[in-house]
Amino acid sequence: MTQPTDSPKPLRMTAMTVPQAAQILSKAFNRRVDEQQIQQVVDDGQLLRADGTFSLIEYVAFLARPEMEADDE
């Protein structure tokens, strides 16, 4: 008889933890992305919610903000 397995929790781009984001971004960029790097951006952008998650979409938008502001000049 097979054992039931706990299926992994689905990953949501709009509700990620810092460790999840570090793992995903490390795989996407094929290089190590530290949790500290992610945490710094999350803190700088005040992106962390009360439940300990943040939106990866808001994270990327925060990172793109200086570039967009430079284009407006």
mmCIF file as gemmi writes it, N, C-alpha and C atoms, coordinates in Angstrom:
data_model
loop_
_atom_site.group_PDB
_atom_site.id
_atom_site.type_symbol
_atom_site.label_atom_id
_atom_site.label_alt_id
_atom_site.label_comp_id
_atom_site.label_asym_id
_atom_site.label_entity_id
_atom_site.label_seq_id
_atom_site.pdbx_PDB_ins_code
_atom_site.Cartn_x
_atom_site.Cartn_y
_atom_site.Cartn_z
_atom_site.occupancy
_atom_site.B_iso_or_equiv
_atom_site.pdbx_formal_charge
_atom_site.auth_seq_id
_atom_site.auth_asym_id
_atom_site.pdbx_PDB_model_num
ATOM 1 N N . MET Axp A 1 ? 0.836 -1.17 0 1 0 ? 1 A 1
ATOM 2 C CA . MET Axp A 1 ? 0 0 0 1 0 ? 1 A 1
ATOM 3 C C . MET Axp A 1 ? 0.89 1.245 0 1 0 ? 1 A 1
ATOM 4 N N . THR Axp A 2 ? 0.525 2.204 -0.797 1 0 ? 2 A 1
ATOM 5 C CA . THR Axp A 2 ? 1.327 3.425 -0.871 1 0 ? 2 A 1
ATOM 6 C C . THR Axp A 2 ? 0.922 4.386 0.23 1 0 ? 2 A 1
ATOM 7 N N . GLN Axp A 3 ? 1.893 5.142 0.661 1 0 ? 3 A 1
ATOM 8 C CA . GLN Axp A 3 ? 1.67 6.147 1.694 1 0 ? 3 A 1
ATOM 9 C C . GLN Axp A 3 ? 1.227 7.45 1.043 1 0 ? 3 A 1
ATOM 10 N N . PRO Axp A 4 ? 0.224 8.08 1.637 1 0 ? 4 A 1
ATOM 11 C CA . PRO Axp A 4 ? -0.141 9.399 1.093 1 0 ? 4 A 1
ATOM 12 C C . PRO Axp A 4 ? 0.99 10.383 1.357 1 0 ? 4 A 1
ATOM 13 N N . THR Axp A 5 ? 1.233 11.215 0.397 1 0 ? 5 A 1
ATOM 14 C CA . THR Axp A 5 ? 2.295 12.208 0.564 1 0 ? 5 A 1
ATOM 15 C C . THR Axp A 5 ? 1.667 13.588 0.711 1 0 ? 5 A 1
ATOM 16 N N . ASP Axp A 6 ? 2.329 14.389 1.473 1 0 ? 6 A 1
ATOM 17 C CA . ASP Axp A 6 ? 1.88 15.773 1.588 1 0 ? 6 A 1
ATOM 18 C C . ASP Axp A 6 ? 2.311 16.498 0.326 1 0 ? 6 A 1
ATOM 19 N N . SER Axp A 7 ? 1.337 16.985 -0.385 1 0 ? 7 A 1
ATOM 20 C CA . SER Axp A 7 ? 1.699 17.726 -1.589 1 0 ? 7 A 1
ATOM 21 C C . SER Axp A 7 ? 2.248 19.079 -1.153 1 0 ? 7 A 1
ATOM 22 N N . PRO Axp A 8 ? 3.282 19.551 -1.868 1 0 ? 8 A 1
ATOM 23 C CA . PRO Axp A 8 ? 3.861 20.835 -1.49 1 0 ? 8 A 1
ATOM 24 C C . PRO Axp A 8 ? 2.84 21.955 -1.638 1 0 ? 8 A 1
ATOM 25 N N . LYS Axp A 9 ? 2.976 22.927 -0.767 1 0 ? 9 A 1
ATOM 26 C CA . LYS Axp A 9 ? 2.095 24.087 -0.824 1 0 ? 9 A 1
ATOM 27 C C . LYS Axp A 9 ? 2.363 24.833 -2.131 1 0 ? 9 A 1
ATOM 28 N N . PRO Axp A 10 ? 1.321 25.212 -2.849 1 0 ? 10 A 1
ATOM 29 C CA . PRO Axp A 10 ? 1.549 25.927 -4.113 1 0 ? 10 A 1
ATOM 30 C C . PRO Axp A 10 ? 2.25 27.263 -3.86 1 0 ? 10 A 1
ATOM 31 N N . LEU Axp A 11 ? 3.126 27.59 -4.751 1 0 ? 11 A 1
ATOM 32 C CA . LEU Axp A 11 ? 3.877 28.837 -4.656 1 0 ? 11 A 1
ATOM 33 C C . LEU Axp A 11 ? 3.046 29.961 -5.249 1 0 ? 11 A 1
ATOM 34 N N . ARG Axp A 12 ? 2.898 31.031 -4.496 1 0 ? 12 A 1
ATOM 35 C CA . ARG Axp A 12 ? 2.111 32.176 -4.957 1 0 ? 12 A 1
ATOM 36 C C . ARG Axp A 12 ? 3.025 33.38 -5.095 1 0 ? 12 A 1
ATOM 37 N N . MET Axp A 13 ? 3.068 33.956 -6.267 1 0 ? 13 A 1
ATOM 38 C CA . MET Axp A 13 ? 3.91 35.137 -6.512 1 0 ? 13 A 1
ATOM 39 C C . MET Axp A 13 ? 3.486 36.326 -5.668 1 0 ? 13 A 1
ATOM 40 N N . THR Axp A 14 ? 2.247 36.332 -5.245 1 0 ? 14 A 1
ATOM 41 C CA . THR Axp A 14 ? 1.731 37.457 -4.475 1 0 ? 14 A 1
ATOM 42 C C . THR Axp A 14 ? 1.838 37.246 -2.97 1 0 ? 14 A 1
ATOM 43 N N . ALA Axp A 15 ? 2.365 36.103 -2.546 1 0 ? 15 A 1
ATOM 44 C CA . ALA Axp A 15 ? 2.508 35.828 -1.113 1 0 ? 15 A 1
ATOM 45 C C . ALA Axp A 15 ? 3.688 34.891 -0.894 1 0 ? 15 A 1
ATOM 46 N N . MET Axp A 16 ? 4.893 35.426 -0.998 1 0 ? 16 A 1
ATOM 47 C CA . MET Axp A 16 ? 6.121 34.642 -0.82 1 0 ? 16 A 1
ATOM 48 C C . MET Axp A 16 ? 6.812 35.02 0.469 1 0 ? 16 A 1
ATOM 49 N N . THR Axp A 17 ? 7.522 34.05 1.028 1 0 ? 17 A 1
ATOM 50 C CA . THR Axp A 17 ? 8.393 34.352 2.159 1 0 ? 17 A 1
ATOM 51 C C . THR Axp A 17 ? 9.775 34.676 1.609 1 0 ? 17 A 1
ATOM 52 N N . VAL Axp A 18 ? 10.598 35.273 2.441 1 0 ? 18 A 1
ATOM 53 C CA . VAL Axp A 18 ? 11.958 35.597 2.012 1 0 ? 18 A 1
ATOM 54 C C . VAL Axp A 18 ? 12.718 34.334 1.599 1 0 ? 18 A 1
ATOM 55 N N . PRO Axp A 19 ? 12.682 33.243 2.384 1 0 ? 19 A 1
ATOM 56 C CA . PRO Axp A 19 ? 13.39 32.03 1.946 1 0 ? 19 A 1
ATOM 57 C C . PRO Axp A 19 ? 12.877 31.473 0.612 1 0 ? 19 A 1
ATOM 58 N N . GLN Axp A 20 ? 11.571 31.513 0.402 1 0 ? 20 A 1
ATOM 59 C CA . GLN Axp A 20 ? 11.021 31.042 -0.879 1 0 ? 20 A 1
ATOM 60 C C . GLN Axp A 20 ? 11.545 31.885 -2.033 1 0 ? 20 A 1
ATOM 61 N N . ALA Axp A 21 ? 11.539 33.19 -1.86 1 0 ? 21 A 1
ATOM 62 C CA . ALA Axp A 21 ? 12.008 34.082 -2.923 1 0 ? 21 A 1
ATOM 63 C C . ALA Axp A 21 ? 13.482 33.864 -3.208 1 0 ? 21 A 1
ATOM 64 N N . ALA Axp A 22 ? 14.277 33.676 -2.168 1 0 ? 22 A 1
ATOM 65 C CA . ALA Axp A 22 ? 15.706 33.436 -2.37 1 0 ? 22 A 1
ATOM 66 C C . ALA Axp A 22 ? 15.925 32.16 -3.17 1 0 ? 22 A 1
ATOM 67 N N . GLN Axp A 23 ? 15.17 31.136 -2.857 1 0 ? 23 A 1
ATOM 68 C CA . GLN Axp A 23 ? 15.303 29.865 -3.579 1 0 ? 23 A 1
ATOM 69 C C . GLN Axp A 23 ? 14.874 30.017 -5.042 1 0 ? 23 A 1
ATOM 70 N N . ILE Axp A 24 ? 13.752 30.649 -5.275 1 0 ? 24 A 1
ATOM 71 C CA . ILE Axp A 24 ? 13.236 30.827 -6.644 1 0 ? 24 A 1
ATOM 72 C C . ILE Axp A 24 ? 14.174 31.695 -7.472 1 0 ? 24 A 1
ATOM 73 N N . LEU Axp A 25 ? 14.612 32.823 -6.915 1 0 ? 25 A 1
ATOM 74 C CA . LEU Axp A 25 ? 15.483 33.725 -7.661 1 0 ? 25 A 1
ATOM 75 C C . LEU Axp A 25 ? 16.857 33.104 -7.9 1 0 ? 25 A 1
ATOM 76 N N . SER Axp A 26 ? 17.345 32.312 -6.971 1 0 ? 26 A 1
ATOM 77 C CA . SER Axp A 26 ? 18.622 31.607 -7.174 1 0 ? 26 A 1
ATOM 78 C C . SER Axp A 26 ? 18.524 30.663 -8.365 1 0 ? 26 A 1
ATOM 79 N N . LYS Axp A 27 ? 17.412 29.946 -8.445 1 0 ? 27 A 1
ATOM 80 C CA . LYS Axp A 27 ? 17.218 29.027 -9.572 1 0 ? 27 A 1
ATOM 81 C C . LYS Axp A 27 ? 17.037 29.794 -10.879 1 0 ? 27 A 1
ATOM 82 N N . ALA Axp A 28 ? 16.289 30.887 -10.831 1 0 ? 28 A 1
ATOM 83 C CA . ALA Axp A 28 ? 16.017 31.66 -12.045 1 0 ? 28 A 1
ATOM 84 C C . ALA Axp A 28 ? 17.278 32.297 -12.618 1 0 ? 28 A 1
ATOM 85 N N . PHE Axp A 29 ? 18.153 32.792 -11.734 1 0 ? 29 A 1
ATOM 86 C CA . PHE Axp A 29 ? 19.365 33.473 -12.178 1 0 ? 29 A 1
ATOM 87 C C . PHE Axp A 29 ? 20.576 32.559 -12.222 1 0 ? 29 A 1
ATOM 88 N N . ASN Axp A 30 ? 20.381 31.299 -11.821 1 0 ? 30 A 1
ATOM 89 C CA . ASN Axp A 30 ? 21.458 30.305 -11.817 1 0 ? 30 A 1
ATOM 90 C C . ASN Axp A 30 ? 22.679 30.793 -11.03 1 0 ? 30 A 1
ATOM 91 N N . ARG Axp A 31 ? 22.401 31.486 -9.93 1 0 ? 31 A 1
ATOM 92 C CA . ARG Axp A 31 ? 23.446 31.919 -9 1 0 ? 31 A 1
ATOM 93 C C . ARG Axp A 31 ? 22.796 32.099 -7.639 1 0 ? 31 A 1
ATOM 94 N N . ARG Axp A 32 ? 23.624 32.113 -6.622 1 0 ? 32 A 1
ATOM 95 C CA . ARG Axp A 32 ? 23.104 32.218 -5.258 1 0 ? 32 A 1
ATOM 96 C C . ARG Axp A 32 ? 22.555 33.622 -4.996 1 0 ? 32 A 1
ATOM 97 N N . VAL Axp A 33 ? 21.333 33.667 -4.506 1 0 ? 33 A 1
ATOM 98 C CA . VAL Axp A 33 ? 20.716 34.913 -4.049 1 0 ? 33 A 1
ATOM 99 C C . VAL Axp A 33 ? 20.453 34.717 -2.561 1 0 ? 33 A 1
ATOM 100 N N . ASP Axp A 34 ? 21.124 35.508 -1.725 1 0 ? 34 A 1
ATOM 101 C CA . ASP Axp A 34 ? 21.017 35.368 -0.276 1 0 ? 34 A 1
ATOM 102 C C . ASP Axp A 34 ? 19.668 35.852 0.242 1 0 ? 34 A 1
ATOM 103 N N . GLU Axp A 35 ? 19.22 35.216 1.305 1 0 ? 35 A 1
ATOM 104 C CA . GLU Axp A 35 ? 18.016 35.692 1.973 1 0 ? 35 A 1
ATOM 105 C C . GLU Axp A 35 ? 18.222 37.116 2.479 1 0 ? 35 A 1
ATOM 106 N N . GLN Axp A 36 ? 19.449 37.438 2.884 1 0 ? 36 A 1
ATOM 107 C CA . GLN Axp A 36 ? 19.743 38.783 3.377 1 0 ? 36 A 1
ATOM 108 C C . GLN Axp A 36 ? 19.546 39.829 2.285 1 0 ? 36 A 1
ATOM 109 N N . GLN Axp A 37 ? 19.898 39.481 1.043 1 0 ? 37 A 1
ATOM 110 C CA . GLN Axp A 37 ? 19.702 40.401 -0.081 1 0 ? 37 A 1
ATOM 111 C C . GLN Axp A 37 ? 18.211 40.669 -0.285 1 0 ? 37 A 1
ATOM 112 N N . ILE Axp A 38 ? 17.429 39.613 -0.252 1 0 ? 38 A 1
ATOM 113 C CA . ILE Axp A 38 ? 15.982 39.736 -0.427 1 0 ? 38 A 1
ATOM 114 C C . ILE Axp A 38 ? 15.402 40.554 0.726 1 0 ? 38 A 1
ATOM 115 N N . GLN Axp A 39 ? 15.812 40.214 1.944 1 0 ? 39 A 1
ATOM 116 C CA . GLN Axp A 39 ? 15.286 40.888 3.132 1 0 ? 39 A 1
ATOM 117 C C . GLN Axp A 39 ? 15.577 42.387 3.087 1 0 ? 39 A 1
ATOM 118 N N . GLN Axp A 40 ? 16.764 42.755 2.612 1 0 ? 40 A 1
ATOM 119 C CA . GLN Axp A 40 ? 17.131 44.179 2.533 1 0 ? 40 A 1
ATOM 120 C C . GLN Axp A 40 ? 16.182 44.939 1.617 1 0 ? 40 A 1
ATOM 121 N N . VAL Axp A 41 ? 15.892 44.372 0.464 1 0 ? 41 A 1
ATOM 122 C CA . VAL Axp A 41 ? 14.977 45.029 -0.483 1 0 ? 41 A 1
ATOM 123 C C . VAL Axp A 41 ? 13.566 45.088 0.101 1 0 ? 41 A 1
ATOM 124 N N . VAL Axp A 42 ? 13.141 43.988 0.707 1 0 ? 42 A 1
ATOM 125 C CA . VAL Axp A 42 ? 11.808 43.943 1.321 1 0 ? 42 A 1
ATOM 126 C C . VAL Axp A 42 ? 11.695 45.01 2.409 1 0 ? 42 A 1
ATOM 127 N N . ASP Axp A 43 ? 12.745 45.143 3.22 1 0 ? 43 A 1
ATOM 128 C CA . ASP Axp A 43 ? 12.743 46.159 4.274 1 0 ? 43 A 1
ATOM 129 C C . ASP Axp A 43 ? 12.769 47.57 3.693 1 0 ? 43 A 1
ATOM 130 N N . ASP Axp A 44 ? 13.645 47.802 2.718 1 0 ? 44 A 1
ATOM 131 C CA . ASP Axp A 44 ? 13.753 49.132 2.104 1 0 ? 44 A 1
ATOM 132 C C . ASP Axp A 44 ? 12.435 49.574 1.476 1 0 ? 44 A 1
ATOM 133 N N . GLY Axp A 45 ? 11.743 48.638 0.848 1 0 ? 45 A 1
ATOM 134 C CA . GLY Axp A 45 ? 10.481 48.955 0.183 1 0 ? 45 A 1
ATOM 135 C C . GLY Axp A 45 ? 9.268 48.817 1.068 1 0 ? 45 A 1
ATOM 136 N N . GLN Axp A 46 ? 9.488 48.422 2.324 1 0 ? 46 A 1
ATOM 137 C CA . GLN Axp A 46 ? 8.387 48.191 3.265 1 0 ? 46 A 1
ATOM 138 C C . GLN Axp A 46 ? 7.331 47.281 2.642 1 0 ? 46 A 1
ATOM 139 N N . LEU Axp A 47 ? 7.792 46.17 2.112 1 0 ? 47 A 1
ATOM 140 C CA . LEU Axp A 47 ? 6.936 45.25 1.363 1 0 ? 47 A 1
ATOM 141 C C . LEU Axp A 47 ? 6.361 44.114 2.211 1 0 ? 47 A 1
ATOM 142 N N . LEU Axp A 48 ? 6.911 43.886 3.397 1 0 ? 48 A 1
ATOM 143 C CA . LEU Axp A 48 ? 6.513 42.736 4.213 1 0 ? 48 A 1
ATOM 144 C C . LEU Axp A 48 ? 5.143 42.953 4.838 1 0 ? 48 A 1
ATOM 145 N N . ARG Axp A 49 ? 4.302 41.946 4.7 1 0 ? 49 A 1
ATOM 146 C CA . ARG Axp A 49 ? 2.963 41.981 5.297 1 0 ? 49 A 1
ATOM 147 C C . ARG Axp A 49 ? 3.007 41.364 6.691 1 0 ? 49 A 1
ATOM 148 N N . ALA Axp A 50 ? 1.927 41.519 7.419 1 0 ? 50 A 1
ATOM 149 C CA . ALA Axp A 50 ? 1.836 41.001 8.792 1 0 ? 50 A 1
ATOM 150 C C . ALA Axp A 50 ? 2.009 39.48 8.856 1 0 ? 50 A 1
ATOM 151 N N . ASP Axp A 51 ? 1.642 38.781 7.779 1 0 ? 51 A 1
ATOM 152 C CA . ASP Axp A 51 ? 1.758 37.32 7.781 1 0 ? 51 A 1
ATOM 153 C C . ASP Axp A 51 ? 3.154 36.841 7.385 1 0 ? 51 A 1
ATOM 154 N N . GLY Axp A 52 ? 4.092 37.784 7.169 1 0 ? 52 A 1
ATOM 155 C CA . GLY Axp A 52 ? 5.466 37.411 6.844 1 0 ? 52 A 1
ATOM 156 C C . GLY Axp A 52 ? 5.722 37.166 5.374 1 0 ? 52 A 1
ATOM 157 N N . THR Axp A 53 ? 4.781 37.541 4.531 1 0 ? 53 A 1
ATOM 158 C CA . THR Axp A 53 ? 4.945 37.357 3.084 1 0 ? 53 A 1
ATOM 159 C C . THR Axp A 53 ? 5 38.714 2.389 1 0 ? 53 A 1
ATOM 160 N N . PHE Axp A 54 ? 5.415 38.661 1.135 1 0 ? 54 A 1
ATOM 161 C CA . PHE Axp A 54 ? 5.423 39.849 0.283 1 0 ? 54 A 1
ATOM 162 C C . PHE Axp A 54 ? 5.123 39.403 -1.13 1 0 ? 54 A 1
ATOM 163 N N . SER Axp A 55 ? 4.773 40.362 -1.964 1 0 ? 55 A 1
ATOM 164 C CA . SER Axp A 55 ? 4.472 40.08 -3.366 1 0 ? 55 A 1
ATOM 165 C C . SER Axp A 55 ? 5.751 40.211 -4.193 1 0 ? 55 A 1
ATOM 166 N N . LEU Axp A 56 ? 6.072 39.189 -4.949 1 0 ? 56 A 1
ATOM 167 C CA . LEU Axp A 56 ? 7.231 39.251 -5.828 1 0 ? 56 A 1
ATOM 168 C C . LEU Axp A 56 ? 7.025 40.319 -6.907 1 0 ? 56 A 1
ATOM 169 N N . ILE Axp A 57 ? 5.791 40.561 -7.263 1 0 ? 57 A 1
ATOM 170 C CA . ILE Axp A 57 ? 5.474 41.601 -8.25 1 0 ? 57 A 1
ATOM 171 C C . ILE Axp A 57 ? 5.82 42.972 -7.682 1 0 ? 57 A 1
ATOM 172 N N . GLU Axp A 58 ? 5.43 43.224 -6.436 1 0 ? 58 A 1
ATOM 173 C CA . GLU Axp A 58 ? 5.765 44.493 -5.787 1 0 ? 58 A 1
ATOM 174 C C . GLU Axp A 58 ? 7.273 44.611 -5.573 1 0 ? 58 A 1
ATOM 175 N N . TYR Axp A 59 ? 7.919 43.5 -5.304 1 0 ? 59 A 1
ATOM 176 C CA . TYR Axp A 59 ? 9.378 43.461 -5.12 1 0 ? 59 A 1
ATOM 177 C C . TYR Axp A 59 ? 10.083 43.931 -6.39 1 0 ? 59 A 1
ATOM 178 N N . VAL Axp A 60 ? 9.686 43.373 -7.524 1 0 ? 60 A 1
ATOM 179 C CA . VAL Axp A 60 ? 10.297 43.743 -8.807 1 0 ? 60 A 1
ATOM 180 C C . VAL Axp A 60 ? 9.967 45.194 -9.159 1 0 ? 60 A 1
ATOM 181 N N . ALA Axp A 61 ? 8.746 45.616 -8.883 1 0 ? 61 A 1
ATOM 182 C CA . ALA Axp A 61 ? 8.366 47.012 -9.151 1 0 ? 61 A 1
ATOM 183 C C . ALA Axp A 61 ? 9.213 47.963 -8.31 1 0 ? 61 A 1
ATOM 184 N N . PHE Axp A 62 ? 9.48 47.603 -7.066 1 0 ? 62 A 1
ATOM 185 C CA . PHE Axp A 62 ? 10.312 48.446 -6.204 1 0 ? 62 A 1
ATOM 186 C C . PHE Axp A 62 ? 11.724 48.54 -6.767 1 0 ? 62 A 1
ATOM 187 N N . LEU Axp A 63 ? 12.267 47.417 -7.228 1 0 ? 63 A 1
ATOM 188 C CA . LEU Axp A 63 ? 13.607 47.426 -7.813 1 0 ? 63 A 1
ATOM 189 C C . LEU Axp A 63 ? 13.664 48.242 -9.1 1 0 ? 63 A 1
ATOM 190 N N . ALA Axp A 64 ? 12.585 48.249 -9.874 1 0 ? 64 A 1
ATOM 191 C CA . ALA Axp A 64 ? 12.559 48.958 -11.158 1 0 ? 64 A 1
ATOM 192 C C . ALA Axp A 64 ? 12.311 50.453 -10.991 1 0 ? 64 A 1
ATOM 193 N N . ARG Axp A 65 ? 11.847 50.874 -9.844 1 0 ? 65 A 1
ATOM 194 C CA . ARG Axp A 65 ? 11.486 52.282 -9.635 1 0 ? 65 A 1
ATOM 195 C C . ARG Axp A 65 ? 12.609 53.256 -9.988 1 0 ? 65 A 1
ATOM 196 N N . PRO Axp A 66 ? 13.86 53.067 -9.531 1 0 ? 66 A 1
ATOM 197 C CA . PRO Axp A 66 ? 14.928 54.035 -9.901 1 0 ? 66 A 1
ATOM 198 C C . PRO Axp A 66 ? 15.141 54.126 -11.414 1 0 ? 66 A 1
ATOM 199 N N . GLU Axp A 67 ? 15.029 52.999 -12.105 1 0 ? 67 A 1
ATOM 200 C CA . GLU Axp A 67 ? 15.202 52.998 -13.557 1 0 ? 67 A 1
ATOM 201 C C . GLU Axp A 67 ? 14.089 53.798 -14.228 1 0 ? 67 A 1
ATOM 202 N N . MET Axp A 68 ? 12.883 53.617 -13.762 1 0 ? 68 A 1
ATOM 203 C CA . MET Axp A 68 ? 11.747 54.323 -14.348 1 0 ? 68 A 1
ATOM 204 C C . MET Axp A 68 ? 11.832 55.807 -14.071 1 0 ? 68 A 1
ATOM 205 N N . GLU Axp A 69 ? 12.273 56.171 -12.871 1 0 ? 69 A 1
ATOM 206 C CA . GLU Axp A 69 ? 12.424 57.589 -12.535 1 0 ? 69 A 1
ATOM 207 C C . GLU Axp A 69 ? 13.524 58.239 -13.369 1 0 ? 69 A 1
ATOM 208 N N . ALA Axp A 70 ? 14.581 57.508 -13.657 1 0 ? 70 A 1
ATOM 209 C CA . ALA Axp A 70 ? 15.684 58.027 -14.478 1 0 ? 70 A 1
ATOM 210 C C . ALA Axp A 70 ? 15.202 58.275 -15.913 1 0 ? 70 A 1
ATOM 211 N N . ASP Axp A 71 ? 14.314 57.434 -16.402 1 0 ? 71 A 1
ATOM 212 C CA . ASP Axp A 71 ? 13.777 57.612 -17.753 1 0 ? 71 A 1
ATOM 213 C C . ASP Axp A 71 ? 12.917 58.865 -17.87 1 0 ? 71 A 1
ATOM 214 N N . ASP Axp A 72 ? 12.319 59.289 -16.764 1 0 ? 72 A 1
ATOM 215 C CA . ASP Axp A 72 ? 11.44 60.465 -16.771 1 0 ? 72 A 1
ATOM 216 C C . ASP Axp A 72 ? 12.234 61.784 -16.852 1 0 ? 72 A 1
ATOM 217 N N . GLU Axp A 73 ? 13.513 61.726 -16.55 1 0 ? 73 A 1
ATOM 218 C CA . GLU Axp A 73 ? 14.317 62.952 -16.532 1 0 ? 73 A 1
ATOM 219 C C . GLU Axp A 73 ? 14.715 63.409 -17.903 1 0 ? 73 A 1
